[in-house]
Amino acid sequence: MEEIDLLIGARWVIPVEPAATVLDDHSVAVSAGRIVAVLPTARAAERFLPREHLRLEKHALIPGLVNLHTHAAMTLMRGLADDLPLMTWLKDHVWPAESRHVSSEFVYDGTLLACAEMLRGGVTCFNEMYFFPEAAAKAALDSGMRAALGIIAFEFPTSYAADADDYIAKGLATRDAFKEEPLLSFCMAPHAPYTVSDKTFGKIVTIAEELDLPIHTHLHETRQEIEESLSQHKARPLARMSALGMLGPRLVAAHAVHVTDAEIEMLARHGASVAHCPSSNLKLASGLAPVARMLKAGINIGIGTDGAASNNRLDSFQEMRSAALLAKAVGDDPQAMPAHQALAAATLHGARALGLEASIGSIAPGKFADLCAVALEGPELLPCYDPVSHLVYAAGREHVSHVWVAGELRVEEGRLPGLDNRSLNNRALLWQNKLAAETK
Amino acid sequence: MEEIDLLIGARWVIPVEPAATVLDDHSVAVSAGRIVAVLPTARAAERFLPREHLRLEKHALIPGLVNLHTHAAMTLMRGLADDLPLMTWLKDHVWPAESRHVSSEFVYDGTLLACAEMLRGGVTCFNEMYFFPEAAAKAALDSGMRAALGIIAFEFPTSYAADADDYIAKGLATRDAFKEEPLLSFCMAPHAPYTVSDKTFGKIVTIAEELDLPIHTHLHETRQEIEESLSQHKARPLARMSALGMLGPRLVAAHAVHVTDAEIEMLARHGASVAHCPSSNLKLASGLAPVARMLKAGINIGIGTDGAASNNRLDSFQEMRSAALLAKAVGDDPQAMPAHQALAAATLHGARALGLEASIGSIAPGKFADLCAVALEGPELLPCYDPVSHLVYAAGREHVSHVWVAGELRVEEGRLPGLDNRSLNNRALLWQNKLAAETK
């Protein structure tokens, strides 16, 4: 008998790898934060002596979800201003609020709130891009969540940094301070083609290669972005990025709403990933991303929530459902992005984009035990012919019962054992009062 | 002091009428199933002596949602077959299952399950179209839910009826049997232009006028429907319906995905309503309904879930969110269908389509107390700058805490006091076993 930390038996284990697999009545054995074995529950008791044994008889056990694009601290601006044109929203609401309030404390509090929301919704890893990444790093660690932190860059000054070099220097210093943390990884995160210069992009490509980091940026999100690039740079943003050496397997292109067939082909050929953000693309009227065509071309597509100010939820279950449904109507093909593919996008493909495919994103021996149990019960989930269909089309984050990150229990029936709920509430309300006071 | 049955104090009362109104710290007084008054909580205690007094300090109280298009009993086929082309889905899965299994018992059990799901999600009234409406009527009454039942018509025989006249005769007999029930109303429900003949549509228009009933039908759902109509009838379905006298304030056109500007204008001019079904339109790749254009033209738009076999949830919160988000991207306008308008579509505008505007759909004295309390708390709903934004963009049906239909408490913290949960589960599993056995 092998001694292990944790044995989780579930009605269904859906490992995502191999693709489209559902294992009935299987168990996952966990030791020292990693998955040791995936085997039939009937055989697990013969082989393992677990310190803790959980039996989830109505549950599907899936890999923790990977939120491939967010600005976590923007939870503090959730619903601050909706139903407005993008530029009004940014100029009259988001930017003024940011310039007055964004600080290390704001980012810590907002990110901690985001971690609480994401964990409760089965998200175990998020790809973050915002100011003060060291504060976001602390919030991720304090909540026990995995994060890929963006070494953000803009040309213009903010309360965080003075110019592009300053942003990059501060981001690299944050990486130096936190790079031994097993839950944290880093991405270069130039904000977007319209906020970052050629020179800065050039530096970022060099640093990314030297440090072997992904490059996370907004790309082809709106028509306006493309038009402005044509007028200013005489090239569409993707062509400009290509000339600057940005295209390759490191690239995580957030949004990619407006892409021609030739651009899809170019992204695919270079092995770039797309962070698809369906709710945000709809809410800001950015457009309808051609996901079916991108999938056919073989692009690696993960799923992101974007920030809570433009969604307004950090809910990867919602995004998974919206992605699967939208792909069909926009692609004029009811078979586009079937449920298994949507689940893979929200897990393994997100991990792949972050260069973390070897350690997370599926339930496989050797990977970290980043796991999410979903209780497939209640009238809204009856009957059940196919648990993967239910995970994508019928269930929601409210059905998440347990979440583990690297084998540590972070959610249990809606509760967050590692976080002080009252303090979380009070901090959110404090910021609400501050921000509401001046936007009236 | 006035004696009343129930006084509900809420942090916010959102009455929907007047439009875009949020009442802080208000109370709703209920007596004999109807709303007696809406007034500041500070004044309610001076005026009323309630038999029961509920204080909901973190909640928004809204009108119960109206699901304007569903086939409730199809819950029993939830997720039976996904990600398939419409005709494969229908011919190889849905129709064979229906022809073997649909019976009065199937419809009762499936509708009861649907009522449990809908009630828990804040839906208090549904517009139903399926076989054996008398079984659906019994299920609605047994769950204490309000329903508009379709007097369905097809030309072809099913286990329910032999031909169009037989469908109509059986539907009218059901109406005769149940028409005194205060929770029930009826619609003529010819299934669709491609399944009902001119002659039958003519009869239905006559009966609808005679009995003063709405007419609920699928209309312009898919391109194929329009092409087949052009080849068979030399007219688009809407033009054919117009010639048959179907156009008018009675008409509830489900889907209306493919409509030209001229058709939008025609629907608006005749005061017809549209039952917008965003998830179903996406999932079956039917298309993207031009909701922003329809709203601009002044069409009354309600929101429907469609059946659980093509959604796969009977979740009006989800549909409200999807409707609001899709309207923006499809209409290329971030201001299209703001949150208040989406909430009105899911409540008052649905009631209007069913001819029930005088009795339900808003929180107003004299109307039935069909109410839904939503707990705006938890990390995913913090901070809160605008409760209506949260209801549409951030909250979900899982935040519904209490639901009343005509003043009777039907949901309390997720529980359904009037229903036997174990029996509901067992019936659903029984049908699951029957249907799964033969679709393998």
Contacts between the chains, C-beta under 8 A, distances in Angstrom:
chain1	res1	chain2	res2	distance
A	75	B	382	7.4
A	75	B	383	8.0
A	76	B	383	6.3
A	78	B	382	7.4
A	78	B	383	6.3
A	78	B	384	8.0
A	78	B	385	7.7
A	78	B	394	6.4
A	79	B	383	7.9
A	79	B	384	6.9
A	79	B	385	5.2
A	79	B	386	5.4
A	79	B	389	3.9
A	79	B	390	5.8
A	79	B	393	6.5
A	79	B	394	6.2
A	80	B	385	5.1
A	82	B	338	7.0
A	82	B	339	6.1
A	82	B	386	7.3
A	82	B	389	4.9
A	82	B	393	6.5
A	83	B	334	6.7
A	83	B	335	5.5
A	83	B	338	3.7
A	83	B	339	6.4
A	84	B	334	6.2
A	84	B	335	6.7
A	85	B	334	5.2
A	85	B	335	6.7
A	86	B	334	6.4
A	89	B	334	7.4
A	113	B	379	5.6
A	113	B	382	6.2
A	116	B	379	3.9
A	117	B	379	4.6
A	117	B	380	4.5
A	120	B	378	7.8
A	120	B	379	6.7
A	120	B	380	7.1
A	121	B	380	7.4
A	279	B	325	6.1
A	281	B	329	6.4
A	282	B	325	3.8
A	282	B	326	6.0
A	282	B	328	5.9
A	282	B	329	4.3
A	283	B	325	5.4
A	283	B	328	6.2
A	283	B	334	7.2
A	283	B	393	7.4
A	284	B	328	7.5
A	284	B	334	5.7
A	285	B	328	4.3
A	285	B	329	5.3
A	285	B	331	7.4
A	285	B	332	5.8
A	285	B	333	5.8
A	285	B	334	4.2
A	285	B	336	7.5
A	286	B	329	7.1
A	287	B	329	6.1
A	287	B	332	7.9
A	288	B	288	7.6
A	288	B	329	5.7
A	288	B	330	7.6
A	308	B	394	7.9
A	311	B	393	7.3
A	312	B	389	6.9
A	312	B	390	7.6
A	312	B	393	4.3
A	312	B	394	4.5
A	313	B	380	6.1
A	313	B	393	7.2
A	313	B	394	5.2
A	314	B	380	7.5
A	315	B	380	7.3
A	322	B	322	7.5
A	325	B	279	6.1
A	325	B	282	3.7
A	325	B	283	5.4
A	326	B	282	6.0
A	328	B	282	5.9
A	328	B	283	6.2
A	328	B	284	7.5
A	328	B	285	4.3
A	329	B	281	6.4
A	329	B	282	4.3
A	329	B	285	5.3
A	329	B	286	7.1
A	329	B	287	6.0
A	329	B	288	5.7
A	330	B	288	7.6
A	331	B	285	7.4
A	332	B	285	5.8
A	332	B	287	7.9
A	333	B	285	5.8
A	334	B	83	6.7
A	334	B	84	6.2
A	334	B	85	5.3
A	334	B	86	6.4
A	334	B	89	7.5
A	334	B	283	7.2
A	334	B	284	5.7
A	334	B	285	4.2
A	335	B	83	5.5
A	335	B	84	6.7
A	335	B	85	6.7
A	336	B	285	7.5
A	338	B	82	7.0
A	338	B	83	3.7
A	339	B	82	6.1
A	339	B	83	6.4
A	378	B	120	7.8
A	379	B	113	5.6
A	379	B	116	3.9
A	379	B	117	4.6
A	379	B	120	6.7
A	379	B	424	6.3
A	379	B	428	7.6
A	380	B	117	4.5
A	380	B	120	7.1
A	380	B	121	7.4
A	380	B	313	6.1
A	380	B	314	7.5
A	380	B	315	7.3
A	380	B	397	8.0
A	382	B	75	7.5
A	382	B	78	7.4
A	382	B	113	6.3
A	382	B	424	7.8
A	382	B	425	6.6
A	382	B	428	3.9
A	382	B	429	7.3
A	382	B	432	7.5
A	383	B	75	8.0
A	383	B	76	6.3
A	383	B	78	6.3
A	383	B	79	7.9
A	383	B	428	5.0
A	383	B	429	6.6
A	383	B	431	6.3
A	383	B	432	3.3
A	383	B	435	7.5
A	383	B	436	7.9
A	384	B	78	8.0
A	384	B	79	6.9
A	384	B	432	6.9
A	385	B	78	7.7
A	385	B	79	5.2
A	385	B	80	5.1
A	385	B	432	6.9
A	385	B	435	7.6
A	385	B	436	5.8
A	385	B	439	7.8
A	386	B	79	5.4
A	386	B	82	7.3
A	389	B	79	3.9
A	389	B	82	4.9
A	389	B	312	6.9
A	390	B	79	5.8
A	390	B	312	7.6
A	393	B	79	6.5
A	393	B	82	6.4
A	393	B	283	7.4
A	393	B	311	7.3
A	393	B	312	4.2
A	393	B	313	7.2
A	394	B	78	6.4
A	394	B	79	6.2
A	394	B	308	7.9
A	394	B	312	4.5
A	394	B	313	5.2
A	396	B	396	6.0
A	396	B	398	6.6
A	397	B	380	8.0
A	398	B	396	6.6
A	398	B	398	3.6
A	424	B	379	6.2
A	424	B	382	7.8
A	425	B	382	6.6
A	428	B	379	7.6
A	428	B	382	3.9
A	428	B	383	5.0
A	429	B	382	7.3
A	429	B	383	6.6
A	431	B	383	6.2
A	432	B	382	7.5
A	432	B	383	3.3
A	432	B	384	6.9
A	432	B	385	6.9
A	435	B	383	7.5
A	435	B	385	7.5
A	436	B	383	8.0
A	436	B	385	5.8
A	439	B	385	7.7
